[in-house]
Amino acid sequence: MLPVALWRRSNTSCLCVCALLLARHSTSFTVPRAGARSQLQIASMVMTANPVASLIAKKSGGKDVTQGSHSYTGNMCAAARAIESRRPDALFTDPVADLVAGDARSMGDWIMVPRTRYGDDLIEELGHKGATQLVLLGAGMDTRAYRLKTLKNWTVFEVDLDETFAVKEPLLADQPIRCAKRVTISADFTTKSTGDLLQQMLDSGFDQSSPCVFLLEGLMMYLDASTSARVIHSVTALAAPGSVVFHDAISATYLRENIAVHGAPFIGGSDDYAEMWGVANFDTTVLDMSYSVRVDRANRGLIVDRSETATPARIRGRNVVLFVESRRK
Ligand SMILES: C[S@@+](CC[C@H](N)C(=O)[O-])C[C@H]1O[C@@H](n2cnc3c(N)ncnc32)[C@H](O)[C@@H]1O
């Protein structure tokens, strides 16, 4: 196992006028050797004594904004996309990733490259089938609305905490969108009922009769079981036939590792996401990411092996990072 990412947040940028970090967080990941089909492990992630109290006060667009740990993990994802974008063999290019990442360290290419490209590929696929709606739940600093030509005729709905948009919107104010329309929706999933979220989406112009791509990237591990169930329920109620959902997740056993990213603890994991999405009319595929999804740099794409799915029996008792894809029939 090779250590591939180690970050230690210790400085502030010019945007960051004050940092209230109650603890330092040192996070390291180990991944299998290139080509090895063994399970991926996230190790040595240090929990903070009080994760929610890890706040960063900064200026964005001339305003004072306070960003908590959960929201800040979105900046870390953007930092990873910025790094990938500089590679000659990049699997995606995000010209505004640097802008929204701020001073964050990378979330790690091992997860961000396959996850981002997986989502991009689903958008491409559904675009060919006529879809024109993308919903990003836990959108963070995602900038697909600014970078994907495929989205030319689409509406992109970004849902996240209010503080995320307080940071993000001023940074992107002068950037042209590539989609037809971009809608931001402030919502905290922990306090929203299924009905609230549904209504917010519909009030924002979401068309329940039209197929949609739902991406919940880097979200499920931060939600407890009941909040995840409510979010899943909302998505299943919104998704027209032909829609597709994608999210990453961790197995139930992985929760015992007490992982926290920049102070935001992982509190959600399951061995049976197929069952969680398993309402009538949804077809769910769960993959062990390190086993079934490979970055193919030579061809600047992913190789996805769907021949063996990550069934509950295969996952149980193991630390596994999952890719979950659920299609509305
Ligand atoms: C790891 S980031 C992923 C961001 C983005 N999907 C990406 O891949 O770049 C997780 C995101 O989920 C959001 N999030 C976490 N818990 C949330 C909650 N209870 N309500 C709304 N958003 C939440 C955070 O604010 C953050 O932007």
The ligand as a MOL file (V3000), in Angstrom:
LIG
                    3D

  0  0  0     0  0            999 V3000
M  V30 BEGIN CTAB
M  V30 COUNTS 27 29 0 0 0
M  V30 BEGIN ATOM
M  V30 1 C -17.0030 16.5390 -0.1660 0
M  V30 2 S -17.9810 17.8890 -0.6500 0 CHG=1
M  V30 3 C -18.4480 17.4090 -2.2850 0
M  V30 4 C -18.7750 18.5880 -3.1410 0
M  V30 5 C -19.0690 18.2590 -4.6120 0
M  V30 6 N -20.1400 17.3110 -4.7460 0
M  V30 7 C -17.8300 17.7820 -5.3000 0
M  V30 8 O -17.7300 16.5800 -5.5960 0
M  V30 9 O -16.9650 18.5890 -5.5450 0 CHG=-1
M  V30 10 C -19.4830 17.6280 0.2790 0
M  V30 11 C -20.5060 18.7150 0.0820 0
M  V30 12 O -21.7190 18.3160 0.7190 0
M  V30 13 C -22.2600 19.4100 1.3840 0
M  V30 14 N -23.0440 18.9510 2.5140 0
M  V30 15 C -22.6410 18.1630 3.5360 0
M  V30 16 N -23.6280 18.0160 4.4170 0
M  V30 17 C -24.6860 18.7280 3.9480 0
M  V30 18 C -25.9950 18.9960 4.4300 0
M  V30 19 N -26.4210 18.4960 5.5940 0
M  V30 20 N -26.8090 19.7680 3.6950 0
M  V30 21 C -26.3800 20.2940 2.5100 0
M  V30 22 N -25.1490 20.0900 2.0010 0
M  V30 23 C -24.3100 19.3260 2.7290 0
M  V30 24 C -21.0700 20.2220 1.8450 0
M  V30 25 O -21.4350 21.5520 2.1270 0
M  V30 26 C -20.1170 20.0600 0.6900 0
M  V30 27 O -20.2510 21.0810 -0.2520 0
M  V30 END ATOM
M  V30 BEGIN BOND
M  V30 1 1 1 2
M  V30 2 1 2 3
M  V30 3 1 2 10
M  V30 4 1 3 4
M  V30 5 1 4 5
M  V30 6 1 5 6
M  V30 7 1 5 7
M  V30 8 2 7 8
M  V30 9 1 7 9
M  V30 10 1 10 11
M  V30 11 1 11 12
M  V30 12 1 11 26
M  V30 13 1 12 13
M  V30 14 1 13 14
M  V30 15 1 13 24
M  V30 16 1 14 15
M  V30 17 1 14 23
M  V30 18 2 15 16
M  V30 19 1 16 17
M  V30 20 1 17 18
M  V30 21 2 17 23
M  V30 22 1 18 19
M  V30 23 2 18 20
M  V30 24 1 20 21
M  V30 25 2 21 22
M  V30 26 1 22 23
M  V30 27 1 24 25
M  V30 28 1 24 26
M  V30 29 1 26 27
M  V30 END BOND
M  V30 END CTAB
M  END
